[in-house]
Amino acid sequence: MKTDAKKDTINLIYYFIISIAFSTFFWIPGILKTQGINYPGFLDLFSYLPTFGPLVAALILTAINNGKKGVKSLFKKAWDWKFKKIWILYIFLIAIFLPLVSLLIKSLIESRGIKIGASLQMIPLIAVIILFTGGPLEEFGWRGYALPILQRKYNALISSLILGVIWSIWHIPLHFINSSVQYHIPIYEFAAVTIVASILYTWIYNGTGGSLSAVILFHWMGNLFGGALFVYYDTMPGRWIFFGLQLVLVLVIIKIYGYKKLNHFPEI
């Protein structure tokens, strides 16, 4: 058991290092461009690669520790819909409710009109772009690889907080790229939202019996509705309203489901 615990710790450290290093490396051109530093144009193609950092790290470590069988199993988990379909409703309601209500309250407070980030005609294309380059595939690493290991060592809440902190650190380079959403958000604000969101992801992952498909869907819908459509994050009041609503929801979930497992299943 001690050997397994030590191995888990080493794998987690390697996972976090590889994820952050891979993504940061391919974010460098965007940082240089923001600073007005010239570089070869072909490096712009790298801007699509950072989101694959958590996936690449998970694949490397899974292949080393579990071989081809482990890699196949990881990909297979991305198409696991064997859970109560009520969770799909939960996912859509939360992904739509939090940013939409935040936007409505923000608009009332600021006496501004409601700003929709994209036209209806563009939504299908934006949805496809977000699916493959806008974050959902990160879940192969965060929840598909790291979370199960963390939950072998800690309870669900502590695991979520640890993962949320690392997830926030992974995003830091984006705060220095002017084409990103994070560029316009203080690091501490984004970190607060990300850490609380990590608890939501754990609740969904555990509640669906460890479905990677469910958290990929949640990430996809969250970035589509919260990032591309209902633009609440362009002002400080909007961001803190969202954070407040998200925090209240998480506290209710912890109260109902319990912080140790965040689900009603005896085992993950």
C-alpha positions as CSV (number, residue, x, y, z in Angstrom):
1,M,0.0,0.0,0.0
2,K,2.8,2.4,0.9
3,T,4.5,1.6,-2.4
4,D,1.3,2.3,-4.3
5,A,0.8,5.6,-2.4
6,K,4.3,6.7,-3.2
7,K,3.8,5.7,-6.9
8,D,0.6,7.7,-7.0
9,T,2.3,10.7,-5.6
10,I,5.1,10.5,-8.2
11,N,2.7,10.0,-11.0
12,L,0.7,13.0,-10.0
13,I,3.8,15.2,-9.8
14,Y,4.9,14.0,-13.2
15,Y,1.4,14.6,-14.5
16,F,1.2,18.2,-13.3
17,I,4.7,19.0,-14.5
18,I,4.1,17.5,-18.0
19,S,0.7,19.2,-18.4
20,I,2.0,22.6,-17.3
21,A,5.2,22.4,-19.3
22,F,3.6,21.2,-22.5
23,S,0.9,23.8,-22.5
24,T,3.1,26.7,-21.4
25,F,5.6,26.0,-24.1
26,F,2.9,26.3,-26.8
27,W,1.4,29.4,-25.2
28,I,4.8,31.2,-25.5
29,P,4.1,32.5,-29.1
30,G,0.9,34.1,-27.9
31,I,2.6,35.7,-25.0
32,L,5.3,37.1,-27.3
33,K,2.7,38.4,-29.7
34,T,0.9,40.2,-26.9
35,Q,4.2,41.8,-25.9
36,G,4.7,43.0,-29.5
37,I,7.7,40.7,-30.1
38,N,8.1,39.4,-33.6
39,Y,8.4,35.7,-34.4
40,P,7.9,33.4,-37.4
41,G,4.3,33.3,-38.4
42,F,4.0,29.5,-38.5
43,L,4.3,29.5,-34.7
44,D,0.7,30.8,-34.6
45,L,-0.4,27.3,-35.4
46,F,0.9,26.3,-31.9
47,S,-2.0,28.3,-30.4
48,Y,-4.2,25.2,-30.9
49,L,-2.0,22.8,-29.0
50,P,-1.9,24.0,-25.4
51,T,-5.3,22.6,-24.5
52,F,-4.0,19.1,-25.3
53,G,-1.4,19.3,-22.5
54,P,-3.5,17.5,-19.8
55,L,-4.4,14.9,-22.4
56,V,-0.8,14.3,-23.5
57,A,0.4,14.0,-19.9
58,A,-2.4,11.5,-19.1
59,L,-1.5,9.4,-22.2
60,I,2.2,9.4,-21.5
61,L,1.8,8.3,-17.9
62,T,-1.0,5.8,-18.7
63,A,1.1,4.2,-21.4
64,I,4.2,4.0,-19.1
65,N,2.2,2.5,-16.2
66,N,-0.5,0.5,-17.9
67,G,0.6,0.1,-21.5
68,K,-1.7,0.0,-24.6
69,K,-4.5,-1.5,-22.6
70,G,-4.5,1.4,-20.2
71,V,-4.5,3.9,-23.1
72,K,-7.4,2.2,-24.7
73,S,-9.3,2.1,-21.4
74,L,-8.7,5.9,-21.0
75,F,-10.2,6.7,-24.5
76,K,-13.0,4.2,-23.9
77,K,-14.0,6.2,-20.7
78,A,-14.6,9.2,-23.0
79,W,-17.7,7.4,-24.4
80,D,-19.2,6.2,-21.1
81,W,-22.9,7.0,-21.0
82,K,-23.8,4.3,-18.5
83,F,-25.2,6.6,-15.9
84,K,-28.6,8.0,-15.0
85,K,-29.5,10.4,-17.7
86,I,-30.9,12.9,-15.2
87,W,-27.2,13.9,-14.9
88,I,-27.3,15.3,-18.5
89,L,-30.2,17.5,-17.4
90,Y,-28.2,18.7,-14.4
91,I,-25.2,19.4,-16.6
92,F,-27.2,21.5,-19.1
93,L,-29.1,23.4,-16.4
94,I,-26.0,24.3,-14.5
95,A,-24.0,25.2,-17.6
96,I,-26.8,27.5,-18.8
97,F,-28.2,28.8,-15.5
98,L,-25.0,30.1,-13.9
99,P,-23.8,32.3,-16.8
100,L,-27.2,33.4,-17.9
101,V,-28.4,34.4,-14.5
102,S,-25.1,36.1,-13.9
103,L,-25.5,38.1,-17.1
104,L,-29.0,39.1,-16.3
105,I,-28.1,40.3,-12.8
106,K,-25.0,42.1,-14.1
107,S,-27.1,43.8,-16.7
108,L,-29.6,45.0,-14.1
109,I,-26.9,46.3,-11.8
110,E,-24.9,48.0,-14.5
111,S,-28.0,49.3,-16.4
112,R,-26.7,47.8,-19.6
113,G,-28.3,45.7,-22.3
114,I,-27.7,41.9,-22.4
115,K,-24.6,41.1,-24.4
116,I,-24.7,37.8,-26.3
117,G,-21.3,36.8,-27.5
118,A,-22.2,35.0,-30.8
119,S,-25.0,35.0,-33.4
120,L,-27.3,31.9,-33.6
121,Q,-25.9,31.0,-37.0
122,M,-22.3,30.8,-35.6
123,I,-23.2,28.6,-32.6
124,P,-22.7,25.2,-34.3
125,L,-19.3,26.2,-35.6
126,I,-18.3,27.7,-32.2
127,A,-19.5,24.5,-30.5
128,V,-17.2,22.4,-32.7
129,I,-14.2,24.6,-32.2
130,I,-14.7,24.7,-28.4
131,L,-15.1,20.9,-28.3
132,F,-11.7,20.3,-29.9
133,T,-9.6,23.3,-28.9
134,G,-11.5,25.1,-26.2
135,G,-11.0,22.9,-23.1
136,P,-13.2,19.8,-23.0
137,L,-10.4,17.5,-24.0
138,E,-8.5,18.6,-20.9
139,E,-10.8,16.3,-19.0
140,F,-8.8,13.3,-20.1
141,G,-6.2,14.5,-17.8
142,W,-7.9,16.5,-15.0
143,R,-10.7,14.1,-14.2
144,G,-9.8,11.1,-16.3
145,Y,-6.3,10.7,-14.8
146,A,-5.5,13.0,-11.9
147,L,-8.8,13.0,-10.0
148,P,-9.1,9.2,-9.5
149,I,-5.5,9.1,-8.1
150,L,-6.2,12.1,-5.8
151,Q,-9.3,10.4,-4.5
152,R,-7.3,7.3,-3.5
153,K,-5.4,9.5,-1.2
154,Y,-7.9,12.2,0.0
155,N,-11.6,12.8,0.3
156,A,-13.6,14.2,-2.6
157,L,-13.5,17.8,-1.4
158,I,-9.8,17.9,-0.7
159,S,-9.1,16.2,-4.0
160,S,-11.2,18.8,-5.8
161,L,-9.4,21.7,-4.0
162,I,-5.9,20.4,-4.8
163,L,-6.9,19.8,-8.5
164,G,-8.5,23.2,-8.7
165,V,-5.4,24.9,-7.5
166,I,-3.2,23.1,-10.1
167,W,-5.8,23.7,-12.8
168,S,-5.7,27.4,-12.0
169,I,-1.9,27.4,-12.2
170,W,-2.1,25.7,-15.5
171,H,-4.2,28.6,-16.9
172,I,-1.8,31.3,-15.7
173,P,0.0,31.8,-19.1
174,L,-3.4,32.7,-20.7
175,H,-3.6,35.8,-18.5
176,F,-0.7,37.2,-20.6
177,I,-2.3,36.5,-24.0
178,N,-4.6,39.2,-25.2
179,S,-6.7,36.9,-27.4
180,S,-7.8,34.9,-24.4
181,V,-10.7,35.4,-22.0
182,Q,-8.3,35.1,-19.0
183,Y,-6.3,38.2,-20.2
184,H,-9.1,40.4,-19.0
185,I,-9.6,38.7,-15.7
186,P,-7.3,39.0,-12.6
187,I,-5.5,35.8,-11.8
188,Y,-7.0,35.6,-8.3
189,E,-10.5,36.0,-9.6
190,F,-10.1,33.3,-12.2
191,A,-8.4,31.0,-9.7
192,A,-11.3,31.4,-7.2
193,V,-13.9,30.4,-9.9
194,T,-11.8,27.5,-11.1
195,I,-11.2,26.1,-7.7
196,V,-14.9,26.2,-6.8
197,A,-15.7,24.8,-10.3
198,S,-13.4,21.9,-9.6
199,I,-15.8,20.7,-6.8
200,L,-18.7,20.8,-9.3
201,Y,-16.7,18.6,-11.7
202,T,-15.9,16.1,-9.0
203,W,-19.6,16.0,-8.0
204,I,-20.5,15.2,-11.6
205,Y,-17.7,12.7,-12.1
206,N,-18.5,10.8,-8.9
207,G,-22.2,11.1,-9.2
208,T,-22.1,9.5,-12.7
209,G,-19.9,6.7,-11.3
210,G,-16.7,8.1,-12.9
211,S,-18.0,9.0,-16.3
212,L,-15.4,10.9,-18.3
213,S,-18.1,11.6,-20.9
214,A,-20.2,13.5,-18.3
215,V,-17.3,15.9,-17.3
216,I,-16.3,16.4,-21.0
217,L,-19.9,17.4,-21.7
218,F,-20.0,19.7,-18.7
219,H,-16.7,21.4,-19.7
220,W,-17.9,21.8,-23.3
221,M,-21.3,23.2,-22.3
222,G,-19.8,25.5,-19.7
223,N,-17.3,27.0,-22.1
224,L,-20.0,27.3,-24.8
225,F,-22.6,29.0,-22.7
226,G,-20.4,30.7,-20.2
227,G,-17.5,31.6,-22.5
228,A,-19.0,32.2,-25.9
229,L,-22.7,33.1,-25.5
230,F,-23.6,34.6,-22.1
231,V,-20.8,37.1,-21.6
232,Y,-20.9,37.9,-17.9
233,Y,-17.1,37.9,-17.3
234,D,-16.3,41.2,-19.1
235,T,-16.8,43.3,-15.9
236,M,-15.9,42.7,-12.3
237,P,-19.5,42.6,-11.0
238,G,-20.4,40.0,-13.5
239,R,-17.5,37.8,-12.5
240,W,-18.2,38.1,-8.8
241,I,-21.9,37.4,-9.3
242,F,-21.0,34.2,-11.2
243,F,-18.6,33.2,-8.4
244,G,-21.3,33.8,-5.8
245,L,-23.9,31.8,-7.6
246,Q,-21.4,29.0,-8.2
247,L,-20.3,29.0,-4.6
248,V,-23.8,28.8,-3.3
249,L,-24.6,25.9,-5.6
250,V,-21.4,24.1,-4.4
251,L,-22.2,24.6,-0.8
252,V,-25.7,23.2,-1.3
253,I,-24.2,20.2,-3.1
254,I,-21.7,19.6,-0.3
255,K,-24.6,19.8,2.2
256,I,-26.7,17.3,0.3
257,Y,-24.1,14.8,-1.0
258,G,-21.4,15.1,1.7
259,Y,-17.8,16.4,1.3
260,K,-16.2,13.0,1.7
261,K,-17.5,11.4,-1.6
262,L,-19.8,14.0,-3.2
263,N,-22.1,11.2,-4.3
264,H,-24.4,8.5,-3.1
265,F,-22.2,5.6,-4.3
266,P,-20.2,3.6,-1.8
267,E,-17.2,3.4,-4.1
268,I,-15.9,5.3,-7.1
